[in-house]
Each structure stands twice: as structure tokens, then as C-alpha cells.
Amino acid sequence: VVYLIMPDRFSNGDTSNDSIATLKDKLKRKDQYGRHGGDIQGIINHLDYFNDLGVTTLWLTPALENDQPHASYHGYAITDYYKVDPRHGSNELYKQMVEKAHQKGLKVIMDMVFNHCGSEHWWMNDLPSKDWINQWPEYTNCNFRAATLSDPYASEYDKKRMSKGWFVKTMPDLNQDNPFVAKYLTQNSIWWVEYADLDGIRTDTHPYSEKAFTASWAKEVITEYPNFNIVGEVWMNDTPLCAYWQKDALNKDGFNSNLPTVMDFPLMFTLQKVFNEEQSWDKGAARLYDHLSKDFLYPNPNNILIFADNHDESRFFTKNDSIEKYKMTMAFLLTTRGIPQIYYGTEILMKGMKSEGDGKLRLDFPGGWADDKRNAFTAEGRTKKENEAWNYLQTILKYRKGSDVLTSGKLKQFVPEDNIYVYFRYNSSKTVMVILNINKSEKTLKTNRFIEATKGFTKGHDIITGNDFDIQNEITLSPNSATILELIP
Ligand code: CA
């Protein structure tokens, strides 16, 4: 289970690095686009917190130097690919963080950016060659249409705008068609994996780089580190467009991305709707069923990152402002197929609307700064409702950690009836039954139609309440609830 952190906004473990004389953007904690002072030491200080919560892997948004004058806090405008930003710490501290995480059984994923660098990157003053970056007669924006790269009808113009147009003016578009750029980025990745002993890479804006480059890059990294995983930010609206980008997809154009893991953005969009609409044959619970039914398109459906939100989207709890919807969502994410990702602050119901600015999606974790009014890293510092959310998440995470059936078991789902979604995870030794009752009223679920999955079992052990009850005839479901049952003979 991946826990996504934006280092500037998580915890300030070292106030001496909040502003650096030689770097442009100084501390400005009241500004949503300013530097807030969070750093790698702040993450190291909370390794026990992550274990206590029950997540297993940390994904940090980029921590490399971003010497940009404004909004440099997010880290995606890199100005030195070999140097951790001094406001976050140092290369040595990054390496230590991974080492300490490993000692505590946690893995670390590094966020890498190949599509663009920051406009203040030192090489912009004297480019190694004119075509080091994609140059246009006049500024030309990317069209943000990654579908052009798999579209059988796409025009050359649109494909060029997609791969060679600039993301924004402050982020020059790197030209990976230049073999020296491609080699530079590939060597850089391998250097970081080796130097910091990384467990995985997340590639930013994956389809925006030249696709021949990312395909050969992924192959080269995996050749060096065969057990390594890479997740690409393949931000698409529908499953076929995502599946195109997973390693070994049966693409008609012959393209193989060599990318082991893609992100299930379509599921995120689905989750935004499921709990907030009247049910029908294709709405409500049916959306979850329909979504998963498309998995035949993926070469490896278990290697898909699943999430309800991330640092680029409105926080899930803003759009689904009830503890019941939070619980159903978390129960689903942690028991369906795939690799769950949780955005920091989700465990305390943090909110944020994208329309109010990206900085609002990346609020400081309360208690991460010494002068904060409260410390939500501790139960005493959390509200009653936050503790309810935190404890619920922890209970499922702890169960999942020791449970092969949820991490690698098979999945069987049933067509939802009456807005109740039922599915099973099973292997040769265990069966887990999950029931989402997406109704405002209590429901009675007759269990006879699930006999192919429940055969040989008489009871269910509720992993949240700890209660065992009979499942042979019917199960009573609370309004808007998730029930996770380990079946007992
Ligand atoms: Ca700091």
C-alpha cells in the first residue's frame, strides 16, 4: 500500500533549511504556492507513524533541486537531476531515509520527471545542443491529449503537439529523440536506484515524453533491476487508453511500453460518482462492476495503482463528505485488485478543492510543524471523527498486511442488485467476502446466489468489528456500509 507524500507539505523536521541563501524561492508558509519548509527529516521522523498506520511504501513527489522563483515547492520543475533540493535536505539524507525506511520494513518510490525540466535548470544557459529541448518558432503548448499516441486516426500535427509541445512556459520540454538526452535520463535513473537503493520509480507525465524513449528507458532499468517496479502516470479517462500503456499489452500498432504498472485514473473518476447518484443499471454500484469487467484489456490487472485521489485532484473527502462514504471507499480500495495508493492526510479526512488552487490539495499535515496548534500524528491531537477514520483505515491496513488473499488472491464479482455490490477475494487457503451497501437504508442480503463462492463456509468473521455471524441465508447490512468478512467453515 503506497502512501503518497509531498515533502514540502508533510513535516518540517529541520527549520535550518527552510530558506537557502543561494536558492530563489524562500519560506512563505501562508502562501499556498510558497515553500512551507517540509523536508526529508520530517519524513524520517515519522517512519513509525507509517508503520503504525499500516502502509508499506512511501512515494515522495520529487525532492530534487527546483531553483525556480515561484511555486517551486511541488518539485516537478527540476533544475539539477543529481541533487536533492537543499530545502529538503541532501543526497546523503535521502539515502539515509531509504536506509532507515528499509530497516523498518518500508519501501520507497522515487518520483522522476523526464518530460520537462525547470526553466532555471543550469543547462538552459548553455544547452549541450539546440535540440536538447524541443524548440518551436514561437511558444507552443502541449495539447494534453495523450490519446493521440494510441489513436489509430491521429494526425501527425496532434501527435507532435502532444510529445513536443511544452507543458507550461516554465518547464522546457526535453527532447528524448536526442540520443544524448535519452542516455542522460536513463543513466540518471540507474544512478539514483543504485545510490539510494530505491524500491520503485514513479514516472511523471509518462506519455508526454517520446514513447520510444520511455519504452527503452523502462526496459533498461528493469534489465538492471529485474525485481524492480515502475508505475507510470498514465492519466487517461478510460480503461483501453490506460491498458495500451501496460507492459505486453496486445496493441495493434505493436507498441510495448515495458511499463509494469499503470495508474487507474478511470477508477478514480468512477469513485467520484458511485456514492453520489441514484442507482440504475449503469450507475451507482454498477459502475464498480462495469469498471472491473474491462480488466481483460490489461496484461496484468494486479499491477495497477488504484486511488481515490492524489496531489493533482480534489481530495476525495471534499466530494464525498461523509464518514460512511469514506469507509466504503477505503474498504473497496484495500480489498479489490491492484496496488492501493493513499494520499497523505486521507487518514484524517483532509479536504481540498482543485478549483481553489493546487496548493489547497497539498495542505500541511497538522502537527508537522513545531508551532502547529495540534498534532494529528497522535490520537490525542485528532478529533473524534478523524480518529474514527484513522482507526478504520488502520484496521483494514493491518489485516491486509498479513493477508495474501487480498494482495494476490483471485477476484470474483457479482452483478450488483439493489445497489449492493458483492465480490470475493480467494485463494487455496482463504476466502474474503466484501459487501458494499450503497443505500441510505438498512438492507437484507440473501446469500444463496453467491453459493459458488461461499460453498463450504457457514460463517463470516467481520474484520472491522471482530464479530462472527451466520452467512448461510442472509446478512443484515447497515445503511451506506462496507462489510469485509473472512469466511469460516
Ligand atoms: Ca525545513
Residues whose N, C-alpha, C, O or C-beta is under 5 A from the ligand:
A	BS01	CA	N12 G13 D14 T15 N17 D18 G37 G38 D39 R87
